[in-house]
Amino acid sequence: MNPGTDRRTPPQLVLVRGDITAQQVDAVVNAANSSLLGGGGVDGAIHRRGGPEILAECRKLRASHYGKGLATGRAVATTAGLLPARHVIHTVGPRWSETEDRSELLVSCYRESLRVADQLGARTVAFPAISTGIYGWPLDDGARIAVRTVRSAAPGTVEEVRFVVFDDRAEEAFARHLAEDG
């Protein structure tokens, strides 16, 4: 498929237990922080394994369009460096709040990442469980939002979306929502 070509069916949703940095896909989504300069968790792992090329492109983005950093809910792509993917799509998830509903920002992370993937002509995309780590989003709700948002996304080039999780709790939460919403 060419970029911008509508798919005729929704993407296949796949649950993978493993290391997101080892996924052989067109695009890996990074649960980035707004600085785009690396951090902990998925962000740190992607920068470490992907090598200096990712950081160099992120620095260029900061020096041009994203001087104040990437806004929550937005997404931007860079090279994947040494990762077995072609691109990294960086998105900044919201921090969980008990007093403010920030779910639309989390929805936006998935939608914007898919939009960028479509612009890149990506057919396969690997997502982590955005915001469910250090940002404190409840895992079950994060899985529900991820699955429903990807399932309801507008047609595009993406044929397969992998939700890549690393422990039993995340695997159970995503499996439950994939089964319920299937």
C-alpha positions in Angstrom: 0.0 0.0 0.0 1.1 3.6 -0.6 0.9 6.3 2.0 -2.7 7.7 2.2 -4.2 4.5 0.7 -7.3 3.5 2.6 -7.3 0.0 4.1 -10.4 -2.0 3.4 -10.4 -3.7 6.8 -9.5 -2.5 10.3 -6.0 -3.4 11.4 -5.4 -6.8 13.0 -4.8 -6.3 16.7 -2.1 -8.6 18.2 -1.0 -9.0 21.8 2.7 -9.7 22.2 4.6 -10.3 25.4 8.1 -9.2 25.0 10.5 -6.4 24.4 9.2 -3.5 22.3 12.7 -2.6 21.2 13.0 -6.1 19.5 9.9 -5.8 17.4 10.4 -6.0 13.6 7.8 -3.5 12.5 7.6 -0.4 10.4 7.1 1.8 13.4 7.6 1.4 17.1 5.7 3.9 19.3 7.7 5.4 22.1 6.0 6.5 25.3 8.2 9.6 25.4 8.5 12.5 27.7 7.9 16.0 26.4 11.7 16.8 26.1 12.1 14.1 23.5 15.6 13.5 24.9 15.2 10.1 26.5 14.1 9.1 30.0 13.1 6.0 31.9 11.0 3.0 31.1 10.1 2.4 27.4 11.6 5.8 26.4 15.0 5.0 27.9 15.0 1.5 26.5 14.2 2.8 23.0 16.9 5.4 23.2 19.5 3.0 24.6 18.9 0.2 22.1 18.2 2.5 19.2 21.5 4.3 19.6 22.6 7.9 19.1 20.8 8.5 15.8 17.4 8.7 17.6 18.7 11.3 20.1 20.3 13.3 17.3 17.0 13.5 15.4 15.1 14.4 18.6 17.6 17.2 19.2 17.0 18.5 15.7 13.3 18.5 16.4 13.8 20.4 19.6 16.0 22.9 17.8 13.3 23.5 15.1 9.6 22.8 15.6 9.5 21.6 19.2 11.6 24.1 21.1 9.4 23.8 24.1 9.0 20.0 23.7 6.3 17.8 22.3 2.8 18.5 23.8 0.9 15.8 25.6 -1.2 13.8 23.1 0.8 14.7 20.1 3.2 12.5 18.0 6.2 12.9 15.8 8.5 10.4 14.0 12.3 9.9 13.9 14.6 7.2 12.6 14.7 4.0 14.5 18.5 3.9 14.6 19.7 0.5 15.5 16.2 -0.9 16.3 14.8 -3.6 13.9 12.0 -1.1 13.0 12.1 1.7 10.3 10.8 4.5 12.5 10.1 5.5 16.0 6.9 7.5 16.7 7.3 9.5 19.8 4.1 10.4 21.7 3.7 12.0 25.1 1.1 10.4 27.3 -0.8 12.2 30.1 -0.1 11.7 33.7 -2.9 10.1 35.7 -5.0 12.5 37.8 -7.7 11.5 40.2 -9.2 15.0 40.0 -9.1 15.6 36.2 -10.3 13.4 33.3 -7.3 13.3 31.0 -8.6 10.3 29.0 -8.9 12.3 25.7 -5.2 13.1 25.9 -4.5 9.4 26.1 -6.9 8.7 23.2 -5.0 11.4 21.2 -1.7 9.6 21.8 -3.0 6.5 20.0 -4.8 8.4 17.2 -1.9 10.8 16.6 0.5 7.9 16.5 -1.6 6.1 13.9 -1.9 9.3 11.9 1.9 9.7 11.8 2.2 6.0 10.9 -0.2 6.5 8.0 1.9 9.5 6.8 5.0 7.2 6.9 3.2 4.5 5.0 3.7 2.1 7.9 1.8 -1.2 7.7 2.9 -2.6 11.1 3.0 -0.6 14.3 4.0 -1.7 17.9 2.5 0.2 20.8 3.5 0.0 24.5 0.9 0.6 27.2 1.2 4.4 27.1 1.0 6.2 30.4 0.6 3.1 32.5 4.1 3.1 33.9 5.6 6.0 35.8 2.8 8.3 34.7 0.5 6.3 36.9 -2.5 5.6 34.5 -4.5 2.6 35.8 -3.4 -0.4 33.7 -6.9 -1.8 33.0 -8.3 1.6 31.9 -5.2 2.3 29.8 -5.7 -1.1 28.0 -9.4 -0.3 27.5 -8.6 3.1 26.0 -5.8 1.7 23.8 -7.9 -1.2 22.3 -11.0 0.9 21.7 -9.1 3.8 20.2 -7.1 1.7 17.8 -10.2 -0.3 16.8 -12.2 2.9 16.1 -9.4 4.7 14.2 -10.0 6.1 10.7 -8.9 3.9 7.8 -5.2 4.2 6.8 -2.2 2.2 5.8 -1.7 0.3 9.1 -2.6 -3.4 8.7 -1.3 -4.7 12.0 -1.1 -3.1 15.5 0.9 -5.0 18.1 0.3 -4.2 21.8 3.6 -5.1 23.3 3.5 -5.8 27.0 6.1 -7.1 29.5 4.3 -8.6 32.4 1.4 -10.8 33.5 -0.8 -7.9 34.6 -0.5 -6.0 31.4 -1.0 -9.2 29.3 -4.2 -10.0 31.2 -5.6 -6.5 30.9 -5.0 -6.2 27.2 -6.2 -9.8 26.5 -9.4 -9.1 28.4 -10.1 -5.9 26.4 -9.2 -7.5 23.1 -11.6 -10.3 23.8 -14.4 -8.0 25.1 -14.2 -5.5 22.3 -13.6 -8.0 19.5 
